[in-house]
Amino acid sequence: MPFTENDVPRLPDGFTDAFTSRTVDADGLTLHAVTGGNGPALLLLPPGRSSGTAGAR
C-alpha cells in the first residue's frame, strides 16, 4: 500500500515544496522514505527488531 505525505497528520506548510515522500519495497517490507533538503544525509530508524547480535553477550 503506497504511503504518502497525505497520510501523515500535521506536516508543516511547505513540506511538500522541499521534500518528497515515497515508499520503497525491500524484501517484503514497505519502507517510507522522505528525501530533500541540504546538508549531510540523515537516516532515522524506528526501534524494532534487532539484528540478533545486539542482545548477545
Number of C-alpha atoms within 10 A of each C-alpha: 6 11 15 14 16 10 9 8 7 8 11 7 7 8 12 14 8 10 13 14 15 14 15 12 11 8 6 6 9 13 12 14 14 14 12 13 10 7 6 6 8 7 7 6 6 5 6 6 7 8 7 7 7 8 7 5 4
